[in-house]
Amino acid sequence: MTYLETAAEFYREVAQTPQVGLCCVQSTPLQLPGLKVPLAMQEMNYGCGTTVHPTELANQPTVLYVGVGGGLEALQFAYFSRRPGAVIAVEPVEAMREAATRNLEIAAQENPWFDPSFVQIYAGDAFNLPVADAAVDVVAQNCLFNIFEPEDLTRALKEAYRVLKPGGRLQMSDPIATRSIPAHLQQDERLRAMCLSGALTYQDYTQLIVNAGFGQVEIRARRPYRLLDTLTYNLEENLLLESLDSVSFKVSIPEDGACIFTGKTAIYAGTESLFDDGAGHLLQRGIPAAVCDKTAAKLAALKPTEIIVTDSTWHYDGGGCC
Ligand SMILES: C[S@@+](CC[C@H](N)C(=O)[O-])C[C@H]1O[C@@H](n2cnc3c(N)ncnc32)[C@H](O)[C@@H]1O
């Protein structure tokens, strides 16, 4: 069996016998007016954060959702688009497709605005998405890509890039590791399937996103996720996993490198009313301006005594320097 087959087998099991809390995080579930999430769907919430960002889902976007699970986020995306075929869900595990279909039928009974035709579920996987090039506004995946080994993750990211329209967004939530996960855990296929041992470091994860062609990455949230403790996981030191919510844009990569926004701002504290770096960044004296990490580093190096750069908040959702 390959590790991908082990993962499919694991999700067949948890489609048939839900594991409440398999991937859950300490955050308030998204509540939307007029949206009732069926209990069976809540019990199959296998996401480790959220990929649904309500302020960014205007104009009924077409969403391709990879790894449908119990259908929770497919339903949440459908809430914003409300038209047949608005959400295209791709799922290789038959039992999971059946569970999601059942859950969405219950959702239709509990939500007068929802029709099951809004979500179309296809057999398929992250490496061969069943849509044409540049066809969708959003690709979303929650707690799936961390399962993939780096070469497969690269394939999945490139496939997401292919199907996105120019300017389209890849919305993801995944565990990341605060240091490299030792090989004996990475090779444990069941732990990998459970989203506990395939996670990359923040640096490696974001680098692979950029390598796939995404010119701008925005971090929406970063929280503690799970502790791999010394005793249970045969480690010399405890290893903290975090959960990272991100949105990556299909825009070209600037010549001096991709823009990664982590919530930093730059504040000009010099004697003039305005500072212009000549590269498109105007800082008004005393007013924080949101900047990507690349620009933050450049500005700090340019004027070490006059420009203050604030720390990453790990929550960024607008404005920017690029
Ligand atoms: C951790 S669950 C997350 C489910 C859902 N995103 C959620 O938030 O509840 C991973 C999902 O991806 C599916 N999956 C497994 N391997 C896959 C692959 N190669 N391509 C696409 N989906 C896959 C699993 O069957 C499962 O439904």
The ligand as an SDF file (V2000), in Angstrom:
LIG
                    3D

 27 29  0  0  0  0  0  0  0  0999 V2000
   -8.5570   15.7600    6.8670 C   0  0  0  0  0  0  0  0  0  0  0  0
   -9.8840   15.4320    5.8000 S   0  0  0  0  0  0  0  0  0  0  0  0
  -10.5430   17.0560    5.5940 C   0  0  0  0  0  0  0  0  0  0  0  0
  -11.9520   17.0670    5.0930 C   0  0  0  0  0  0  0  0  0  0  0  0
  -12.5730   18.4440    4.9230 C   0  0  0  0  0  0  0  0  0  0  0  0
  -11.7030   19.3100    4.1650 N   0  0  0  0  0  0  0  0  0  0  0  0
  -12.8860   19.0710    6.2690 C   0  0  0  0  0  0  0  0  0  0  0  0
  -12.3820   20.1850    6.5140 O   0  0  0  0  0  0  0  0  0  0  0  0
  -13.6320   18.4990    7.0430 O   0  0  0  0  0  0  0  0  0  0  0  0
   -9.0990   15.0960    4.2280 C   0  0  0  0  0  0  0  0  0  0  0  0
  -10.0640   14.7850    3.0830 C   0  0  0  0  0  0  0  0  0  0  0  0
   -9.3150   14.6550    1.8460 O   0  0  0  0  0  0  0  0  0  0  0  0
   -9.6810   13.4190    1.2190 C   0  0  0  0  0  0  0  0  0  0  0  0
   -8.5040   12.9320    0.4600 N   0  0  0  0  0  0  0  0  0  0  0  0
   -7.6040   11.9820    0.8110 C   0  0  0  0  0  0  0  0  0  0  0  0
   -6.6860   11.8430   -0.1440 N   0  0  0  0  0  0  0  0  0  0  0  0
   -6.9850   12.7330   -1.1310 C   0  0  0  0  0  0  0  0  0  0  0  0
   -6.4030   13.0780   -2.3920 C   0  0  0  0  0  0  0  0  0  0  0  0
   -5.3070   12.4720   -2.8330 N   0  0  0  0  0  0  0  0  0  0  0  0
   -6.9990   14.0330   -3.1360 N   0  0  0  0  0  0  0  0  0  0  0  0
   -8.1280   14.6670   -2.6960 C   0  0  0  0  0  0  0  0  0  0  0  0
   -8.7120   14.3900   -1.5020 N   0  0  0  0  0  0  0  0  0  0  0  0
   -8.1550   13.4400   -0.7410 C   0  0  0  0  0  0  0  0  0  0  0  0
  -10.0660   12.5220    2.3740 C   0  0  0  0  0  0  0  0  0  0  0  0
  -10.8260   11.4220    1.9500 O   0  0  0  0  0  0  0  0  0  0  0  0
  -10.8330   13.5000    3.2510 C   0  0  0  0  0  0  0  0  0  0  0  0
  -12.1460   13.6730    2.8110 O   0  0  0  0  0  0  0  0  0  0  0  0
  1  2  1  0
  2  3  1  0
  2 10  1  0
  3  4  1  0
  4  5  1  0
  5  6  1  0
  5  7  1  0
  7  8  2  0
  7  9  1  0
 10 11  1  0
 11 12  1  0
 11 26  1  0
 12 13  1  0
 13 14  1  0
 13 24  1  0
 14 15  1  0
 14 23  1  0
 15 16  2  0
 16 17  1  0
 17 18  1  0
 17 23  2  0
 18 19  1  0
 18 20  2  0
 20 21  1  0
 21 22  2  0
 22 23  1  0
 24 25  1  0
 24 26  1  0
 26 27  1  0
M  CHG  2   2   1   9  -1
M  END
$$$$
